[in-house]
């Protein structure tokens, strides 16, 4: 993967390293760039990152990544690409597709499909997923295309600057149109996968929900998260008494849908390089849409 950056310097008394860090380059990004000949040029000359900058200088960064993820085998699978540019890739992930390879899922993952997408174009690519979704959760998935956008987006995610909303179908009748669940989540003592509400040892977790449409046996919800705990929506809705339809861990009733009815439908954030405000949506997948035929896709 190759990416060039050019900056017109307007600030005095900063070193190249200090300036790049202000632009979002991480310490590890800068160390990696220092090892690549002529990757950092000041007015066309290769320079040390300790060099002081002057107003009017032109700082150029040539980023070249020549290796791909070594443990991810390129395997073809169709990709639903929502957006792509030099820095990011946004996909609409289908159900029954893990994001990363793991035991018993070495080849049929989103990472494998993305590796194939770039390998078929002879482009080296390191898989960097910013917002990991569960295997059966569908919807918007954000990937970084190089180490700089990866560092910036990871920091934005940690600082809760990626705004995500979900759609879910939960069981039962809701008495109120809005609500908030504030309950800490911990790993279940007898499972490496399952999570539980644990007010003594759990991590802080807050989920806001809005009822969009109520049917007799279930409701369509819009959800937003203040925190990003594993299985947060699934565990919080079970705690509320309204588990998600088709959730094999927390509500294994597959009479209406064959997988957990959860969809990452909107994503808003500032572009990691340009700073431009971006907003994306992905429509309800057919297996959720068919439970609410009167709602527009």
C-alpha positions as CSV (number, residue, x, y, z in Angstrom):
1,X,0.0,0.0,0.0
2,X,1.4,3.4,-1.0
3,X,0.3,6.8,0.2
4,X,1.9,10.3,-0.2
5,X,1.3,13.2,2.2
6,X,2.4,16.8,1.5
7,X,2.2,19.6,4.1
8,X,2.8,23.3,3.7
9,X,4.3,24.4,7.0
10,X,2.8,27.5,8.7
11,X,4.1,26.9,12.2
12,X,7.5,27.8,13.6
13,X,9.8,26.0,16.1
14,X,8.4,22.5,15.6
15,X,10.5,19.6,14.6
16,X,9.4,17.2,11.9
17,X,8.5,14.6,14.5
18,X,6.5,17.1,16.6
19,X,4.6,18.3,13.5
20,X,3.7,14.8,12.3
21,X,2.5,13.8,15.8
22,X,0.2,16.9,15.7
23,X,-1.1,15.5,12.3
24,X,-2.0,12.3,14.0
25,X,1.1,10.1,13.1
26,X,1.8,7.8,16.0
27,X,5.2,7.2,17.6
28,X,5.3,3.8,15.9
29,X,4.4,5.3,12.5
30,X,7.3,7.7,12.8
31,X,9.7,4.9,13.8
32,X,8.6,2.9,10.8
33,X,9.0,5.8,8.4
34,X,12.5,6.5,9.7
35,X,13.6,3.0,8.5
36,X,12.4,3.7,4.9
37,X,14.9,5.6,2.8
38,X,13.6,9.0,1.6
39,X,10.3,8.5,3.2
40,X,10.4,11.9,4.9
41,X,11.5,14.9,2.7
42,X,11.8,18.5,3.7
43,X,11.8,20.8,0.6
44,X,12.7,17.7,-1.5
45,X,15.6,16.5,0.7
46,X,15.7,13.5,3.0
47,X,15.9,14.8,6.6
48,X,16.1,13.6,10.2
49,X,12.8,14.0,12.2
50,X,14.7,16.2,14.6
51,X,15.0,18.9,12.0
52,X,13.3,22.2,12.9
53,X,10.6,23.4,10.5
54,X,10.2,27.0,9.2
55,X,7.1,28.7,7.8
56,X,6.9,28.0,4.0
57,X,8.6,24.7,4.1
58,X,7.1,21.8,2.2
59,X,7.1,18.5,4.2
60,X,6.5,15.4,2.2
61,X,5.9,11.9,3.5
62,X,6.1,8.8,1.3
63,X,4.4,5.9,3.0
64,X,5.1,2.5,1.5
65,X,3.9,-0.8,3.0
66,X,5.4,-3.7,1.1
67,X,4.1,-6.7,3.2
68,X,0.6,-8.1,3.7
69,X,-0.9,-9.7,6.8
70,X,1.1,-12.9,7.0
71,X,-1.5,-15.1,8.8
72,X,-4.5,-14.1,6.6
73,X,-5.0,-16.2,3.5
74,X,-6.5,-14.4,0.5
75,X,-9.9,-16.2,-0.2
76,X,-12.5,-14.9,-2.6
77,X,-15.8,-13.7,-1.2
78,X,-18.0,-10.9,-2.5
79,X,-17.6,-7.6,-0.8
80,X,-20.3,-5.0,-0.4
81,X,-18.2,-1.8,-0.6
82,X,-19.9,1.3,0.7
83,X,-17.0,3.7,0.3
84,X,-13.3,3.5,-0.5
85,X,-10.5,6.1,-0.9
86,X,-6.7,6.2,-0.3
87,X,-7.1,5.9,3.4
88,X,-10.2,4.0,4.4
89,X,-12.5,1.2,3.3
90,X,-16.1,0.8,4.5
91,X,-17.9,-2.4,4.0
92,X,-21.4,-3.7,4.6
93,X,-20.7,-7.0,6.4
94,X,-23.1,-9.9,5.8
95,X,-24.2,-12.3,8.5
96,X,-22.4,-15.6,9.2
97,X,-19.0,-14.0,8.5
98,X,-16.5,-13.5,11.3
99,X,-14.3,-10.5,10.9
100,X,-11.0,-12.2,11.9
101,X,-9.7,-15.7,11.3
102,X,-9.9,-17.9,14.4
103,X,-10.2,-21.6,15.3
104,X,-12.5,-23.3,12.8
105,X,-12.8,-20.1,10.8
106,X,-9.4,-19.8,9.0
107,X,-10.6,-18.9,5.5
108,X,-14.2,-17.7,5.5
109,X,-13.8,-14.3,7.2
110,X,-14.0,-10.7,6.2
111,X,-10.2,-10.5,6.6
112,X,-9.8,-13.3,4.0
113,X,-12.1,-11.6,1.6
114,X,-10.4,-8.2,1.9
115,X,-7.0,-9.8,1.6
116,X,-8.1,-11.4,-1.7
117,X,-9.6,-8.1,-2.9
118,X,-6.2,-6.4,-2.6
119,X,-4.0,-9.4,-3.6
120,X,-6.0,-9.7,-6.9
121,X,-4.8,-6.1,-7.6
122,X,-1.2,-6.8,-6.5
123,X,-1.5,-4.3,-3.6
124,X,0.1,-5.3,-0.3
125,X,-2.4,-4.9,2.5
126,X,-2.3,-5.2,6.3
127,X,-5.8,-5.9,7.7
128,X,-6.8,-3.2,10.2
129,X,-10.4,-3.4,11.3
130,X,-11.5,-0.4,13.5
131,X,-15.0,-1.5,14.6
132,X,-15.2,-5.3,14.9
133,X,-18.7,-6.8,14.6
134,X,-19.8,-10.2,15.9
135,X,-20.0,-13.0,13.3
136,X,-23.8,-12.7,12.8
137,X,-24.1,-8.9,13.3
138,X,-24.5,-7.3,9.9
139,X,-23.6,-3.8,8.7
140,X,-21.0,-1.1,8.5
141,X,-17.4,-2.1,9.1
142,X,-14.6,0.4,9.0
143,X,-11.1,-0.6,7.9
144,X,-7.9,1.5,7.7
145,X,-5.9,1.1,4.5
146,X,-2.4,2.0,5.9
147,X,-0.7,2.4,9.2
148,X,-1.3,6.2,9.6
149,X,-5.0,6.1,9.1
150,X,-5.0,3.0,11.3
151,X,-3.4,4.8,14.1
152,X,-5.6,7.9,13.8
153,X,-8.8,5.9,13.6
154,X,-7.9,3.6,16.5
155,X,-7.3,6.7,18.6
156,X,-10.6,8.1,17.5
157,X,-12.4,4.9,18.4
158,X,-10.8,4.8,21.9
159,X,-11.9,8.4,22.4
160,X,-15.5,7.6,21.3
161,X,-15.3,9.8,18.2
162,X,-16.7,7.2,15.9
163,X,-20.5,7.6,16.2
164,X,-22.3,4.4,15.5
165,X,-26.0,3.5,15.6
166,X,-27.5,0.0,15.4
167,X,-30.9,-1.4,14.5
168,X,-32.1,-4.5,16.4
169,X,-35.2,-6.5,16.8
170,X,-35.9,-7.3,20.4
171,X,-38.6,-9.6,21.9
172,X,-41.6,-8.5,23.8
173,X,-43.6,-5.3,24.2
174,X,-41.9,-2.1,25.4
175,X,-43.8,0.1,27.8
176,X,-41.8,3.2,27.0
177,X,-40.6,4.6,23.6
178,X,-37.1,5.5,24.9
179,X,-34.8,4.1,27.5
180,X,-31.2,3.7,28.8
181,X,-29.6,0.7,30.2
182,X,-26.7,1.5,32.6
183,X,-25.3,-1.9,33.8
184,X,-21.7,-3.1,34.0
185,X,-20.6,-6.1,31.9
186,X,-18.2,-8.9,32.8
187,X,-17.1,-12.2,31.3
188,X,-19.2,-15.1,32.6
189,X,-17.2,-17.3,35.0
190,X,-17.9,-20.5,33.2
191,X,-17.6,-19.3,29.6
192,X,-14.9,-17.7,27.4
193,X,-17.5,-16.2,25.2
194,X,-20.6,-15.3,27.2
195,X,-21.0,-12.0,29.0
196,X,-23.1,-11.1,32.0
197,X,-24.2,-8.2,34.1
198,X,-22.0,-7.9,37.1
199,X,-22.4,-4.9,39.4
200,X,-19.5,-5.9,41.5
201,X,-16.8,-6.6,38.9
202,X,-18.1,-5.6,35.6
203,X,-16.9,-2.7,33.3
204,X,-19.1,0.4,33.0
205,X,-21.5,0.1,30.0
206,X,-24.3,2.3,28.8
207,X,-26.8,1.7,26.0
208,X,-29.5,4.1,24.8
209,X,-32.5,2.8,22.8
210,X,-35.5,4.1,21.0
211,X,-38.5,2.0,19.9
212,X,-39.1,2.6,16.1
213,X,-41.9,0.1,15.5
214,X,-43.7,-2.2,17.9
215,X,-45.3,-5.5,16.7
216,X,-47.2,-7.9,18.9
217,X,-44.2,-10.1,19.8
218,X,-41.2,-8.0,19.1
219,X,-40.0,-4.4,18.4
220,X,-37.5,-2.7,16.0
221,X,-35.1,-0.6,18.0
222,X,-32.5,2.1,17.3
223,X,-29.6,1.9,19.7
224,X,-26.5,4.0,20.4
225,X,-23.6,3.2,22.7
226,X,-21.7,5.3,25.2
227,X,-19.3,2.4,25.7
228,X,-18.1,-0.4,23.5
229,X,-18.1,-3.6,25.6
230,X,-18.2,-7.1,24.0
231,X,-21.8,-8.2,23.4
232,X,-23.0,-4.9,25.0
233,X,-26.3,-4.6,23.1
234,X,-27.1,-8.3,23.4
235,X,-26.4,-8.4,27.1
236,X,-28.2,-5.2,27.9
237,X,-31.3,-6.1,26.1
238,X,-31.4,-9.5,27.8
239,X,-31.0,-7.7,31.2
240,X,-33.9,-5.4,30.3
241,X,-36.1,-8.5,29.6
242,X,-36.1,-8.0,25.8
243,X,-33.4,-10.2,24.4
244,X,-32.6,-10.0,20.6
245,X,-34.4,-12.4,18.4
246,X,-32.3,-15.3,17.1
247,X,-29.4,-14.7,19.6
248,X,-27.8,-18.1,20.0
249,X,-26.1,-17.2,23.3
250,X,-28.7,-15.1,25.1
251,X,-32.1,-16.0,23.5
252,X,-31.8,-19.1,21.2
253,X,-35.3,-18.8,19.6
254,X,-34.9,-19.0,15.8
255,X,-38.6,-19.1,14.9
256,X,-38.4,-15.6,13.4
257,X,-34.8,-15.3,12.3
258,X,-31.8,-17.6,12.1
259,X,-29.2,-15.3,13.7
260,X,-29.1,-12.4,16.1
261,X,-31.2,-9.5,14.8
262,X,-28.6,-6.8,15.0
263,X,-27.4,-4.5,12.3
264,X,-24.8,-1.7,12.3
265,X,-26.7,0.8,10.2
266,X,-25.0,4.2,10.6
267,X,-21.5,5.5,11.1
268,X,-20.3,9.1,11.4
269,X,-16.8,10.3,11.9
270,X,-14.2,12.8,10.7
271,X,-11.9,11.5,7.9
272,X,-8.6,10.6,9.5
273,X,-6.5,12.5,7.0
274,X,-8.7,15.3,5.5
275,X,-10.8,15.9,8.6
276,X,-14.0,16.0,6.4
277,X,-17.2,15.0,8.2
278,X,-18.4,11.6,6.9
279,X,-21.7,9.8,7.4
280,X,-22.7,6.4,6.0
281,X,-25.8,4.2,6.3
282,X,-26.6,0.6,5.4
283,X,-30.2,-0.5,4.9
284,X,-31.7,-3.3,7.0
285,X,-30.8,-6.7,5.6
286,X,-33.6,-8.8,4.1
287,X,-34.0,-11.2,7.1
288,X,-34.7,-8.3,9.4
289,X,-36.6,-6.2,6.8
290,X,-39.1,-9.0,6.3
291,X,-40.2,-8.8,9.9
292,X,-41.2,-5.2,9.3
293,X,-42.5,-5.1,5.7
294,X,-44.2,-1.7,6.1
295,X,-41.0,0.1,7.0
296,X,-39.1,1.6,4.2
297,X,-35.7,0.1,3.5
